[in-house]
Amino acid sequence: MSAPMWKTAVNEFIKGQNDSASNVVAKELSNGDLKLLELVEHLGDYLTSVDNTARSRGIKLLADVLYQLHDDQLSEKEVELLSQMKNLPDGCSQKICRELLEIGTDFVYGFIQVMDAEKDPRNLPPGELNAISREDLILGLRGCLAASPKFGSYCYPLLLEKMTSDIPSAKLDSFQTLAVCSEVFSSGNPIIEEAALSALTSIVCTLSVKNDQGSPVKGFLTEIMQNTSRQLQQSAIQGLCVVFSFKDLLTPETKLMAINKLLDVAFINKDISEECSDVFTVIANTDVEVLKLTVLPVLVKALRRELMEVDDVAYNYGAVLKYLTSVTIRTDVLQIVIEELLAIIREKTEGLHKCTSDSDLVQIVNCLSAIFKSSVNLPSSLEYLYRTIVPRIYSVLVTMAINNKSSDNIIHSPDILQCFSACIRYMSTAVEHKQLKELCDKITDLYLHENPRSFLQQPDELSVKFQPLKVKSPWQQTQLVSLLTPVICSCPSEVAVSNADKYIEKLSDLSSSSQHIYTQQSACKCLAGLLLDLLESEEVGEQAAHGFNIILTEQDDVMNKNMNANIRIMYKQRIFQENVIRLSSGYQKSDSGTKKNYLIVLSYMLKVLPKQVMLSELPPLFPLLVHSLLCEDTNLQVSTMATMYELTQSAPDIISKHTDSLIPQLLKLCKNPKSMVLVGTCKEINKEEQDNDKLFN
C-alpha cells in the first residue's frame, strides 16, 4: 500500500526536492484528513535531528503549514502542543499568551531557571547575515533592566558588581546601562536621595583637589582614567567634527592649536583613528587652505617616516594612509597626495628611499587604489587620473619590467600589480566610451604592436624591447598582462576591442605555455574576459559561446584535475554572479544575428548552477529563457526545456507568471518530432496548470 500523499509531500520537502509540498500538507490539515499531532509525530525525527539541514527543513515545513491555516483551525490541545515549540504563525501567539497569564509567576520562575544555564544560545550562529549580534543583546537587555523603576533595587547591585570586572567591555556596558537606568530609577525616598547626592558631591570635591602621588585617591583616579581614556578621547575628537564643520566658529589661532594637538596623537593611537579620519574629512570640506598649509605637510612627513618625534615602534602607518585617503575629496588635494605617493613608489623601486619598508610600499599602493576608487566619481579628478596618472603608472611598470631583472624587487610582486590593476579598472569603468576607446587603442599599441611610445617619453633608451605577450619574454614583462585585463575586458559592446582574435591567440599561448604562475593566471583571466566580447562577433561569436561549456563542465581532454587544472570551490557560481548582468545587458544591446550567443552562454550557466542558487537568480532571467525557445538552435532549445522541466517541479510559481508567452511557443515546439523532451515538458506544464486550477477553484 502506498504512503499517504501528505507523507510523500513531507519527504520531498525535507529533501529539498519540492518547496511547494507544504501546500499539499496544509490542504490535508484544512480538510481534516490530517491531524496536527500526527504531522508533528511524523516530523519528530527531523525536528530533533542533529543534522542542521534536516532540522531546519522540518521546522520550515511546520512553519509554512501553520502560516496557511486560519486561527480557528487549531484546537486548544493543538495550541498547547505548539506552545512547546518555536516559529509560531500569526494568531497562535495570542492564544499562548492567554495560557501563560493563567500560569502566572510560575512560568516566569520556570523560564528563568531554564534560561540561567544558557551560555551560548543556539540561535546566534556565526556568519549569518541576519543573526542576532552582541550589540542587539546588549541593547535588548538594557531596555529590560530599565523598563520599570521597580527593578532598581535589583539592578543597582548587579551593575556595581559588573563595574569591578576585569573585562573593559563589561565595565563600559555597565556604565552605559547605569546612565540609562538612572533616568528611570528612584529610591522612592527623598531623604535618601538627598543624602546620596551630598555624598557624591563631597567625593567629587575631594577628587578635584590635587592629591599626592601615592594616595589611594590618586590610584583610584588613575584606574578610572585608564579604563575610560579611549571613550574620553573619542568624545573630544568627535566634538571637533562639529566645531570644524562651522568654518568661522574658531579663531585661526585656536583652530591651529586644536589641529596640532590632534596631529600629536593621530599617528600613535589606533583606538581613535576612525574619529581622526572623520575630523580630517571635515577640514578638507570646510577649510582647504588650512588643510594644505597645516594638515597635509604633517601627513606627508608621516608618510615618509620623517616625524622624528614619533616612536617608530608605536607608529601607526596604516592610519597615515587612511588620513590621506580621507582628505582626497577635491581634485587639487588629490593631485598633491597622488604626486607624493608616486614619488615614494618611484624612489623605493629605484632604491632611493631607505625609510620605507616593503610592507609600507604594499600599503601605499593599496592606498593609491582606494583613492582611485573614491575619486573617479568627481569628473575633474577622473580626468586628471585618466590623462596624467594612468600613463605614468604604465610608464613606471614597463620601465621596471624591462630594465630591472631583479626577482626580489617589490615592484614585481603580484600584490603590487593587483593594486595597480585595480586602479586602472576603477578608472576604465568610469570614463566615457570615447576615452575608453582611446585608451584601448594605446594599450593595443603597447601590448600587441610592442610600441611603447604612447606611454614612455624616451622609449629609445630602453635596453630591450617590451614584448609582454610572447611566451619567451622575461616573466617581469609577461606578468604585466594583469595591467592589460582592466582595459580590454571592461569595454562594453559599444567599444569594440580591435584585434581581439590576435589577443586571444597570444593569451592562449601564454596561459598554456608560460612557466610563470602569475602570468598564466593573469592570461587566463584576461582570456575569459574577452570571451564575452567575442559574443558580438558574427564570425566566431557562436564558437565563443559554446566555449563556456568547456569552462563550466568537466572535460576529458582539458581543464580537469587529472590535467592539473586549478579548480576552485564554487567557481561556477562565481562565474555566473560576475557575468550575469553583463550577459543580460549584452543581449538587450546586441544585433539580432548575435543575440542567441548570449542565450547559449546563459543556458550553459543555468545547467551547472546548484538548484537553490538558480531559483533565487532566475525570476528576472526567465524572459530570456522564453526567447531561447525562439532560436533555431536545437541544442539551445533542449537545454532550455530541461531547465523549464526542473522549474515545473521546484518553482511552478515562476512558470505560471509567464504562461501567456510560454504556451504559444511550446505549442509550436510540440510539432518538432526530433525531441521527446520538448513534448514531455509540455505535458508536465499542462499537468501543473490543471493542478493550479484545482487548487484555486
Secondary structure, 3 states (H helix, E strand, C coil): CCCCHHHHHHHHHHCCCCCCHHHHHHHHHHHCCCCHHHHHHHHHHHHCCCCHHHHHHHHHHHHHHHHCCCHHHCCHHHHHHHCCCCCCCCCHHHHHHHHHHHHCHHHHHHHHHHHCCCCCCCCCCCCCCCCCCHHHHHHHHHHHHCCCHHHHHHHHHHHHHHHCCCCHHHHHHHHHHHHHHHCCCCCCCHHHHHHHHHHHHHHHHHHHCCCCCCCHHHHHHHHHHHHHHHHHHHHHHHHHHHHHCCCCCCCHHHHHHHHHHHHHHHCCCHHHHHHHHHHHHHHHHHCHHHHHHHHHHHHHHHHCCCCCCCCCCCCCHHHHHHHHHHHCCCHHHHHHHHHHHHHHHHHHHCCCCCCCCHHHHHHHHHHHHHHHHHHCCCHHHHHHHHHHHHHHHHHHHHHHHHHCCCCCCHHHCHHHHHHHHHHHHHHHCCCCHHHHHHHHHHHHHHHCCCCHHHCCCCHHHCCCCCCCCCCCCCHHHHHHHHHCHHHHCCCCCCCCCCCHHHHHHHHHHHHHHCCCHHHHHHHHHHHHHHHHHHCCCCCCHHHHHHHHHHHHCCCCCCCCHHHCCCCCCCHHHHHHHHHHHHHHHHHHHCCCCCHHHHHHHHHHHHHHCCHHHHHHHCHHHHHHHHHHCCCCCHHHHHHHHHHHHHHHHHCHHHHHCCHHHHHHHHHHHCCCCCCHHHHHHHHHHHHHHHHHHHHHC
